[in-house]
Amino acid sequence: MNKANEKIMTAIKQRGDLCIPFLTVGKILETAGMGAWTGLCCDRIADAGLIDGTDVCINFLNIPDLEVTAEGLRKCREILECYAPQDILKDAHKILCLGESERLR
C-alpha cells in the first residue's frame, strides 16, 4: 500500500480529517541557502498582514517561523521571491499541490 492510501486509511479508521500539507518558510529558505533570513522574511509576511491562520500560520514549534499551504505560498510569493529563487518556490508549490491532490483523492 502506498503512502497516500495509508494516510487515507488511517484517517478513515480514526474518523479524522486528512491534514492539509504545509511547508515551513524556514525550510524553503534553507533550501535556497538563505536560512539565516527566516526571521526577517517571516516578519515581513506578518507586517503585510498575510498570516490568516489557515493558509499562512505561525509555526509554534519554531517561532518566528511560519507554515504555508500551496495557497499561502502563492499569497506570500512576492515577499518570498526577495529571499529565494523562483525555481525553488515553484518546486515548493509543486510539492504542496501534490500533497493536496493526494489528500483529495
N, C-alpha and C positions, 0 to 999 in steps of 0.2 A: 504494500500500500504506500502511495507517495505521500509527501508531507502535507499537501493540500487536503487530501482525503482524511488523513489522520486528524488534522485540525477540525475539519467539519464533523467527523465522528465524535471527537471529544466534546465539541460544543453541543451536539445533539444529546449525547449521554448526560452531560451536566446541565442541560436545559438552559444554556447560556448563549450569549451573542458571540459572534466572531469579532475579534478586535480589529479595528482599523489599523493598518500598518503605519508606523511613524519612523522617521529618521531624526536624529538629533542634528542641530545646526553644527555642534562641535565636531561630530564625525564627518560631516560634509566638508567642513573647513580643514580638518586634519588630513583628509584625502587630498585636498588641494595644497597642503603644506602651509596652511595659514591658521593652524590650531591656536596659536598664541593670540589671535584676534577674535576669538569666540565671544568673549565678554563684550567687547566694543560692538561687534556685529549684532549681538542679541539686544544690547542697549538701544541701538538704532532702530531695530524692529519694534521694541517696546515703545520708544518715543514716537514712532509713526502710528501707534495705536493698532497694530496688526495682531496683537495677542487677543484671540477671541475665545479661547478655552475649548474649541472644537478642532479646528484645523491648525492652529498655532497655540501650543500650550507650554507652560513653564515646566521644565524638567526638574522636579523637586528633588531628585536624587543627585543632581549636579547643577545647582544654581550657580551662575546665571544662564545656563544653557537652556535652549528651547527645543521642543519636539515639533515636527511639522509633518502633515499628511501631504499627499500629492497636491491637493488644493492649497494647502498652506504654503508649500514651496512655490506655487505659482503666485500667490499673493505677495510673498517676500522676495521674489526673484530680483527685482530691481536693486534691492539692498544687497542681496547675496552675490550679485554679479560684481560688486565692488571688491569682493574678497576671494571669489572662486571663479575659475574659467567656466565658460558656457558649457563645454563638453562634460565637465564633472556634474554640473547642475542638471544637464539633460539625462545623464546616466542615473542620477539620484531619482529624477522624476520617473524614469522608466521602471526602476526597481519598485518604487511606491505604487505605480499603476499596475504592475504585475501582481503585487501583493493584494491590491484591491480587487483585481479581476478574479484571483483565486478565492478571495473571501466571498465574492458574489456568485461563484459557480454553483 
